[in-house]
Amino acid sequence: MGKVSSLGLGIVTAVGGFVDMGELVTTSQAGAQYRFALLWTITVGVLGIMVFIDTVGRVAIASGRSIFDVIRERLGYKVGLVALGVAMLINVLTIVIEICGMALVIQLITHLSYLWWVPVAGLLVLIILWFGSFSLVENGAAILGLALLIFIVAAINLNPPWDQVARQMVMPTIPQGRKLFPYAFQAVALLGAFMTPYEVFFYSSGAIEEKWTGKDFITNRATTIIGFTFGSLIVIAMMVVAAQTFFPHQIQSQAFPSIPVPVITSLGTAGFLVFLLGAFASTGGAAMEATLATTYTTAQFFGWDWGQSHNPKGAPIFSFTTILAVIAAVIIAFIGIDPIQLTIYTTALAAFSLPFTFIPLFIVANDEEYMGEMKNGRLTNIASLFFLAVLVLVTLATIPLFILGGGGG
């Protein structure tokens, strides 16, 4: 594949792969409860993930090493093991909510409880990971996930006050009568949804899988900036349509079937069918990426053979970890925890965990021995330090906000 087509595919993949169960749930609830007042989290979250994804791509290009390989060396085995444990917990919970998302989409079609479909979804993830290539996992589901562009069509059709939308993205005001602590906890959950750790782990490992070199610097930068910018438009539209449909009537978006209601209201059955395709593809793709992120990080930390390019028999521990991660996720799903609430808690916990990954990444990105000419420049360091400060603040605030905000309720 030529560089231009590879770049184009990378951008399309970034757009289609940006939305998963976390965004589907948190943006719908945010729009329903706070109208446009949480749109600013998209601005912060998307800019933050751009900075860190670009950095992790440059680290992979310059050093040829994945992020947890670097974390183990920089933090030492014991401290690195803590970072690995936190990452594993978030990754497995992410697999749980994404598999539940797949099952909930099927429930909308069949009207059978999503729990019947959880093992089916888990088995489908394993089959694709076992027989599919890295390119199939990375590109296939993400391209189908572009069907979620239907939210942009719905947003345009609902004709919101775009001047207010733009203003709230940079100068938010909380709607009258809304409490501060639940609002703040919802903001934390949204930041965790937009800056999900598994995306960073998967992207880092993917750069190694695809053997990126200095020639891929432009691909890395363009994929990050253009892909995530356009991906954020979908997320903005998702919050806007929820705000237009639910907020005026003070309806809470607390169940998965309510998420496509704005699309159905605006575009009817055709819009609903497109939503089903996009939601199933995006949650399925995220389930596979989160599973690979789990096995990648574990294998990288302990120095095992890893990678989708391996025949499963050629990397048995990697393959066994993949199976174990999905089985664990299916078992957790069967406990019967409300998948919507679990999504909110998981994204908040993801925000809490982010400094464990990004602090060592920032250190390495400034190490000339590793990075050479690709080390962070002054502007990148300023941006990185700003977002690290935000993440540290979020980490310190998450548990108090969870208690004071009643879990975001």
MINU-578663 format. One record per residue (C-alpha): x, z negated, y. Coordinates in nm, 4 decimals, always signed. Last residue first. Example, Ala and Ser with C-alpha at 12.3 -4.5 7.8 and 13.67 -1.06 7.14 Angstrom:
2
<<+1.3670, -0.7140, -0.1060>> <<+1.2300, -0.7800, -0.4500>> 
% end
This chain:
409
<<-2.6040, -3.9820, +1.0543>> <<-2.2359, -3.9112, +1.0895>> <<-2.1361, -4.1628, +0.8275>> <<-2.3147, -4.4431, +1.0097>> <<-2.1427, -4.3637, +1.3365>> <<-1.9697, -4.6998, +1.3701>> <<-1.8401, -4.6996, +1.0119>> <<-1.7439, -4.3310, +0.9917>> <<-1.6100, -4.3502, +1.3465>> <<-1.3825, -4.6403, +1.2523>> <<-1.2611, -4.4459, +0.9444>> <<-1.1933, -4.1187, +1.1282>> <<-1.0374, -4.2528, +1.4496>> <<-0.6744, -4.2996, +1.3471>> <<-0.6641, -3.9671, +1.1621>> <<-0.8399, -3.7894, +1.4499>> <<-0.5849, -3.9251, +1.6969>> <<-0.3049, -3.8093, +1.4670>> <<-0.4702, -3.4685, +1.4450>> <<-0.5057, -3.4340, +1.8225>> <<-0.1429, -3.5366, +1.8725>> <<-0.0389, -3.2824, +1.6100>> <<-0.2450, -3.0236, +1.7978>> <<-0.0619, -3.0918, +2.1223>> <<+0.2763, -3.1111, +1.9507>> <<+0.2185, -2.7739, +1.7858>> <<+0.1119, -2.6095, +2.1126>> <<+0.4191, -2.7404, +2.2953>> <<+0.6384, -2.6440, +2.0013>> <<+0.4946, -2.2924, +1.9937>> <<+0.5560, -2.2559, +2.3671>> <<+0.9175, -2.3698, +2.3340>> <<+1.0022, -2.1498, +2.0371>> <<+0.9670, -2.2536, +1.6759>> <<+1.2271, -2.1263, +1.4315>> <<+1.2131, -1.7593, +1.3324>> <<+1.5650, -1.6741, +1.4527>> <<+1.7161, -1.8983, +1.1857>> <<+1.4365, -2.0856, +1.0078>> <<+1.5931, -2.3055, +0.7468>> <<+1.9262, -2.3913, +0.9118>> <<+1.7609, -2.3619, +1.2537>> <<+1.5310, -2.6551, +1.1752>> <<+1.2403, -2.6484, +1.4212>> <<+0.9859, -2.5137, +1.1712>> <<+1.1124, -2.7751, +0.9236>> <<+1.0104, -3.0635, +1.1471>> <<+0.6706, -2.9072, +1.2257>> <<+0.5988, -2.8603, +0.8544>> <<+0.6958, -3.2232, +0.7904>> <<+0.4373, -3.3317, +1.0515>> <<+0.1740, -3.0769, +0.9428>> <<+0.1141, -3.1895, +0.5874>> <<+0.0597, -3.5643, +0.6166>> <<-0.0836, -3.4987, +0.9649>> <<-0.3843, -3.3206, +0.8048>> <<-0.5193, -3.6069, +0.5925>> <<-0.7822, -3.7512, +0.8302>> <<-0.9156, -3.4029, +0.9085>> <<-0.9577, -3.3441, +0.5360>> <<-1.1355, -3.6784, +0.5047>> <<-1.3857, -3.5605, +0.7658>> <<-1.4280, -3.2319, +0.5764>> <<-1.4816, -3.4208, +0.2531>> <<-1.7325, -3.6644, +0.4029>> <<-1.9454, -3.3860, +0.5529>> <<-1.9280, -3.1827, +0.2304>> <<-2.0213, -3.4876, +0.0216>> <<-2.3267, -3.5356, +0.2422>> <<-2.4366, -3.1774, +0.1754>> <<-2.3462, -3.1987, -0.1960>> <<-2.5671, -3.5086, -0.2465>> <<-2.3749, -3.6983, -0.5134>> <<-2.5196, -3.6202, -0.8571>> <<-2.2421, -3.7407, -1.0830>> <<-2.2515, -3.3848, -1.2154>> <<-2.0431, -3.2630, -0.9211>> <<-1.7639, -3.5018, -1.0216>> <<-1.7645, -3.3564, -1.3736>> <<-1.7543, -2.9988, -1.2383>> <<-1.4617, -3.0854, -1.0089>> <<-1.2654, -3.2471, -1.2918>> <<-1.3238, -2.9387, -1.5087>> <<-1.2035, -2.7145, -1.2252>> <<-0.8844, -2.9165, -1.1677>> <<-0.8101, -2.9451, -1.5407>> <<-0.8343, -2.5682, -1.5942>> <<-0.5937, -2.4982, -1.3089>> <<-0.3604, -2.7768, -1.4219>> <<-0.3472, -2.6201, -1.7694>> <<-0.2538, -2.2813, -1.6206>> <<+0.0295, -2.4289, -1.4129>> <<+0.1488, -2.6295, -1.7135>> <<+0.1392, -2.3175, -1.9332>> <<+0.3316, -2.0834, -1.7004>> <<+0.4172, -1.7870, -1.9248>> <<+0.1046, -1.8345, -2.1364>> <<-0.1092, -1.7800, -1.8271>> <<+0.0812, -1.4543, -1.7598>> <<+0.2569, -1.5179, -1.4327>> <<+0.1727, -1.3221, -1.1187>> <<-0.0876, -1.5849, -1.0338>> <<+0.1955, -1.8249, -0.9566>> <<+0.3779, -2.1321, -1.0838>> <<+0.6755, -2.2453, -1.2881>> <<+0.7218, -2.6200, -1.2465>> <<+0.9371, -2.7846, -0.9777>> <<+0.7405, -3.1085, -0.9504>> <<+0.6280, -3.0508, -0.5914>> <<+0.5768, -2.6782, -0.6343>> <<+0.3703, -2.7217, -0.9504>> <<+0.1408, -2.9775, -0.7888>> <<+0.1029, -2.7838, -0.4637>> <<+0.0292, -2.4548, -0.6384>> <<-0.2160, -2.6093, -0.8854>> <<-0.4289, -2.7659, -0.6142>> <<-0.3991, -2.4669, -0.3797>> <<-0.5029, -2.2442, -0.6707>> <<-0.8189, -2.4485, -0.7161>> <<-0.8828, -2.4488, -0.3404>> <<-0.8405, -2.0706, -0.3338>> <<-1.0770, -2.0225, -0.6264>> <<-1.3435, -2.2507, -0.4809>> <<-1.2985, -2.0876, -0.1388>> <<-1.3601, -1.7446, -0.2884>> <<-1.6722, -1.8714, -0.4618>> <<-1.7963, -2.0382, -0.1425>> <<-1.7387, -1.7187, +0.0546>> <<-1.8809, -1.4853, -0.2096>> <<-2.1927, -1.6929, -0.2721>> <<-2.2574, -1.7380, +0.1014>> <<-2.2014, -1.3699, +0.1802>> <<-2.4253, -1.2385, -0.0953>> <<-2.7017, -1.4899, -0.0249>> <<-2.6813, -1.4221, +0.3498>> <<-2.7281, -1.0472, +0.2888>> <<-3.0408, -1.1269, +0.0897>> <<-3.1725, -1.3536, +0.3668>> <<-3.1141, -1.0882, +0.6322>> <<-3.3147, -0.8378, +0.4317>> <<-3.5910, -1.0958, +0.3884>> <<-3.6466, -1.1463, +0.7603>> <<-3.4006, -1.0773, +1.0399>> <<-3.4467, -1.3470, +1.3043>> <<-3.6413, -1.6177, +1.1245>> <<-3.4641, -1.5363, +0.7972>> <<-3.1267, -1.5682, +0.9671>> <<-3.2304, -1.8944, +1.1341>> <<-3.3586, -2.0258, +0.7964>> <<-3.0331, -1.9458, +0.6127>> <<-2.8983, -2.3041, +0.6449>> <<-3.2313, -2.4797, +0.5706>> <<-3.2057, -2.4151, +0.1952>> <<-2.8841, -2.6256, +0.1921>> <<-3.0534, -2.9455, +0.3064>> <<-3.0052, -3.1716, +0.6086>> <<-3.0616, -2.9337, +0.9003>> <<-3.2539, -3.1743, +1.1240>> <<-3.5524, -3.0405, +1.3174>> <<-3.5828, -3.1519, +1.6815>> <<-3.8104, -2.8510, +1.7549>> <<-3.5823, -2.7094, +2.0257>> <<-3.2772, -2.7974, +1.8085>> <<-3.3742, -2.6096, +1.4913>> <<-3.3871, -2.2362, +1.5658>> <<-3.1710, -2.1828, +1.8728>> <<-2.9170, -2.4502, +1.7796>> <<-2.8970, -2.3257, +1.4210>> <<-2.8466, -1.9716, +1.5531>> <<-2.5686, -2.0934, +1.7850>> <<-2.3838, -2.2927, +1.5199>> <<-2.3708, -1.9972, +1.2810>> <<-2.2827, -1.7558, +1.5635>> <<-1.9826, -1.9676, +1.6611>> <<-1.8714, -1.9694, +1.2967>> <<-1.9010, -1.5926, +1.2668>> <<-1.7084, -1.5486, +1.5917>> <<-1.4394, -1.7815, +1.4526>> <<-1.3618, -1.5271, +1.1821>> <<-1.2912, -1.2711, +1.4551>> <<-1.0333, -1.4995, +1.6112>> <<-0.9047, -1.6088, +1.2705>> <<-0.8253, -1.2539, +1.1661>> <<-0.6820, -1.1380, +1.4985>> <<-0.4445, -1.4289, +1.5549>> <<-0.3379, -1.5196, +1.2016>> <<-0.3427, -1.1730, +1.0497>> <<-0.1567, -1.0372, +1.3534>> <<+0.1172, -1.3032, +1.3342>> <<+0.1719, -1.2826, +0.9583>> <<+0.1568, -0.9033, +0.9472>> <<+0.3979, -0.8872, +1.2416>> <<+0.6457, -1.1128, +1.0590>> <<+0.6114, -0.9118, +0.7386>> <<+0.9374, -0.7196, +0.7884>> <<+1.1186, -1.0542, +0.7880>> <<+1.0259, -1.0856, +0.4214>> <<+0.7091, -1.1649, +0.2296>> <<+0.7354, -1.1762, -0.1475>> <<+0.3603, -1.1439, -0.2155>> <<+0.3559, -1.4637, -0.4216>> <<+0.5743, -1.6393, -0.1621>> <<+0.3356, -1.5474, +0.1220>> <<+0.0472, -1.6457, -0.1035>> <<+0.1980, -1.9906, -0.1553>> <<+0.1989, -2.0573, +0.2177>> <<-0.1506, -1.9131, +0.2629>> <<-0.2908, -2.1181, -0.0254>> <<-0.1375, -2.4422, +0.1008>> <<-0.2589, -2.3795, +0.4573>> <<-0.6101, -2.2819, +0.3500>> <<-0.6218, -2.5865, +0.1197>> <<-0.5640, -2.8151, +0.4176>> <<-0.8915, -2.7218, +0.5971>> <<-0.8478, -2.6826, +0.9720>> <<-1.1960, -2.5513, +1.0568>> <<-1.3848, -2.7879, +0.8254>> <<-1.1688, -3.0845, +0.9222>> <<-1.2313, -3.0126, +1.2892>> <<-1.6045, -2.9999, +1.2133>> <<-1.5958, -3.3337, +1.0315>> <<-1.4143, -3.4954, +1.3254>> <<-1.6719, -3.3566, +1.5692>> <<-1.9532, -3.4938, +1.3501>> <<-1.7852, -3.8341, +1.3683>> <<-1.7750, -3.8093, +1.7483>> <<-2.1469, -3.7218, +1.7671>> <<-2.2337, -4.0075, +1.5314>> <<-2.0324, -4.2390, +1.7615>> <<-2.1725, -4.1150, +2.0947>> <<-2.5464, -4.1445, +2.0367>> <<-2.7781, -3.8571, +2.1338>> <<-3.0588, -3.9313, +2.3814>> <<-2.9570, -3.6679, +2.6340>> <<-2.7584, -3.3793, +2.4840>> <<-2.3800, -3.4341, +2.4858>> <<-2.1967, -3.2244, +2.7449>> <<-1.9102, -2.9943, +2.6466>> <<-1.6733, -2.8219, +2.8914>> <<-1.4649, -2.5631, +2.6980>> <<-1.6933, -2.4205, +2.4286>> <<-1.9929, -2.5693, +2.6062>> <<-1.9466, -2.3306, +2.9008>> <<-1.9400, -2.0200, +2.6817>> <<-2.2597, -2.1166, +2.4997>> <<-2.4271, -2.2082, +2.8286>> <<-2.3475, -1.8635, +2.9705>> <<-2.4653, -1.7066, +2.6449>> <<-2.8177, -1.8418, +2.6858>> <<-2.9333, -1.7497, +2.3319>> <<-3.0707, -1.4032, +2.2481>> <<-3.2180, -1.4615, +1.9000>> <<-3.1247, -1.1035, +1.8053>> <<-2.7656, -1.1508, +1.9154>> <<-2.7422, -1.4673, +1.7060>> <<-2.9010, -1.2958, +1.4052>> <<-2.6512, -1.0089, +1.4193>> <<-2.3672, -1.2611, +1.4468>> <<-2.5110, -1.4548, +1.1520>> <<-2.5192, -1.1311, +0.9486>> <<-2.1412, -1.1321, +0.9789>> <<-2.1840, -1.3509, +0.6722>> <<-2.1690, -1.0276, +0.4712>> <<-1.7963, -1.0421, +0.5438>> <<-1.7866, -1.2752, +0.2435>> <<-1.7737, -0.9662, +0.0210>> <<-1.4334, -0.8939, +0.1767>> <<-1.3264, -1.2560, +0.1289>> <<-1.4379, -1.2602, -0.2356>> <<-1.2210, -0.9623, -0.3261>> <<-0.9209, -1.0124, -0.0997>> <<-0.7368, -1.3285, -0.1985>> <<-0.8637, -1.3709, -0.5542>> <<-0.8309, -1.0006, -0.6331>> <<-0.4889, -0.9838, -0.4664>> <<-0.3660, -1.2817, -0.6721>> <<-0.4625, -1.0989, -0.9906>> <<-0.7628, -1.1783, -1.2068>> <<-0.7796, -1.2740, -1.5760>> <<-0.7446, -1.6509, -1.5682>> <<-0.8481, -1.7034, -1.2057>> <<-1.1579, -1.4854, -1.2515>> <<-1.2545, -1.6627, -1.5748>> <<-1.1903, -2.0076, -1.4271>> <<-1.4085, -1.9466, -1.1203>> <<-1.6885, -1.8057, -1.3399>> <<-1.6692, -2.1146, -1.5640>> <<-1.7040, -2.3461, -1.2642>> <<-2.0043, -2.1490, -1.1365>> <<-2.1713, -2.1670, -1.4767>> <<-2.0887, -2.5384, -1.5016>> <<-2.2553, -2.5989, -1.1598>> <<-2.5586, -2.3797, -1.2346>> <<-2.7834, -2.6350, -1.4012>> <<-2.6853, -2.8872, -1.1322>> <<-2.8180, -2.6443, -0.8685>> <<-3.1715, -2.7249, -0.9782>> <<-3.3720, -2.4186, -1.0794>> <<-3.5487, -2.2235, -0.8038>> <<-3.3830, -1.9048, -0.9367>> <<-3.2678, -1.7374, -0.6134>> <<-3.2194, -2.0410, -0.3891>> <<-3.0727, -2.2265, -0.6879>> <<-2.8131, -1.9487, -0.7235>> <<-2.6983, -2.0200, -0.3671>> <<-2.6909, -2.3926, -0.4473>> <<-2.4667, -2.3259, -0.7491>> <<-2.2110, -2.1394, -0.5379>> <<-2.2171, -2.4199, -0.2821>> <<-2.1800, -2.6800, -0.5575>> <<-1.8684, -2.4920, -0.6685>> <<-1.7469, -2.5058, -0.3069>> <<-1.8283, -2.8775, -0.2730>> <<-1.6437, -2.9731, -0.5914>> <<-1.3424, -2.7483, -0.5249>> <<-1.3095, -2.9163, -0.1852>> <<-1.3206, -3.2575, -0.3524>> <<-1.0350, -3.1405, -0.5752>> <<-0.8336, -3.0166, -0.2769>> <<-0.8895, -3.3321, -0.0703>> <<-0.7773, -3.5599, -0.3543>> <<-0.4813, -3.3369, -0.4422>> <<-0.3640, -3.3263, -0.0805>> <<-0.3760, -3.7066, -0.0520>> <<-0.1810, -3.7439, -0.3768>> <<+0.0746, -3.4824, -0.2689>> <<+0.1326, -3.6590, +0.0626>> <<+0.1800, -3.9871, -0.1265>> <<+0.4205, -3.8137, -0.3653>> <<+0.6178, -3.6880, -0.0667>> <<+0.6686, -4.0489, +0.0377>> <<+0.8110, -4.1276, -0.3050>> <<+1.0086, -3.8057, -0.3607>> <<+1.1679, -3.7724, -0.0195>> <<+0.9951, -3.6736, +0.3016>> <<+1.2003, -3.3644, +0.3837>> <<+1.2766, -3.2453, +0.0309>> <<+0.9323, -3.3096, -0.1144>> <<+0.7653, -3.1641, +0.1959>> <<+0.9739, -2.8441, +0.1759>> <<+0.8740, -2.7709, -0.1836>> <<+0.5267, -2.8681, -0.0773>> <<+0.5237, -2.5997, +0.1928>> <<+0.6521, -2.3082, -0.0080>> <<+1.0074, -2.1818, +0.0165>> <<+1.1420, -1.8338, +0.0896>> <<+1.3220, -1.9872, +0.3870>> <<+1.2459, -1.7450, +0.6701>> <<+0.9314, -1.5776, +0.5376>> <<+0.7775, -1.8967, +0.3942>> <<+0.8566, -2.0935, +0.7095>> <<+0.7156, -1.8093, +0.9212>> <<+0.3897, -1.8138, +0.7254>> <<+0.3650, -2.1921, +0.7563>> <<+0.4082, -2.1606, +1.1310>> <<+0.1446, -1.8880, +1.1718>> <<-0.0967, -2.0949, +0.9648>> <<-0.0200, -2.4006, +1.1776>> <<-0.0707, -2.2376, +1.5163>> <<-0.3782, -2.0415, +1.4077>> <<-0.5290, -2.3529, +1.2468>> <<-0.5014, -2.5335, +1.5797>> <<-0.6495, -2.2501, +1.7854>> <<-0.9418, -2.2360, +1.5415>> <<-1.0000, -2.6102, +1.5458>> <<-0.9749, -2.6588, +1.9218>> <<-1.2072, -2.3719, +2.0169>> <<-1.4392, -2.4400, +1.7242>> <<-1.4546, -2.8072, +1.8219>> <<-1.5676, -2.6980, +2.1691>> <<-1.8891, -2.5649, +2.0144>> <<-1.9971, -2.9242, +1.9572>> <<-2.2388, -2.9505, +2.2505>> <<-2.4155, -2.6205, +2.1763>> <<-2.7317, -2.7753, +2.0244>> <<-2.6418, -3.1329, +1.9274>> <<-2.8502, -3.2063, +1.6185>> <<-2.9475, -2.8623, +1.4865>> <<-2.6303, -2.6902, +1.6050>> <<-2.4076, -2.9579, +1.4531>> <<-2.6007, -2.9630, +1.1244>> <<-2.5694, -2.5868, +1.0818>> <<-2.2041, -2.5908, +1.1857>> <<-2.1216, -2.8687, +0.9388>> <<-2.2933, -2.7168, +0.6349>> <<-2.1881, -2.3510, +0.6411>> <<-1.8483, -2.4375, +0.7880>> <<-1.7582, -2.6751, +0.5053>> <<-1.9111, -2.4531, +0.2377>> <<-1.6766, -2.1692, +0.3342>> <<-1.6083, -1.9426, +0.6306>> <<-1.2554, -1.8231, +0.7132>> <<-1.2269, -1.5910, +0.4138>> <<-1.4122, -1.2934, +0.5585>> <<-1.2137, -1.2830, +0.8816>> <<-0.8793, -1.3634, +0.7176>> <<-0.9432, -1.1032, +0.4488>> <<-1.0249, -0.8385, +0.7106>> <<-0.7003, -0.9216, +0.8910>> <<-0.4967, -0.9026, +0.5715>> <<-0.6610, -0.5758, +0.4721>> <<-0.5713, -0.4235, +0.8080>> <<-0.2121, -0.5427, +0.7787>> <<-0.1802, -0.4022, +0.4277>> <<-0.3329, -0.0729, +0.5458>> <<-0.0794, -0.0532, +0.8277>> <<+0.2137, -0.1611, +0.6105>> <<+0.1408, +0.0931, +0.3409>> <<+0.0000, +0.0000, +0.0000>> 
% end
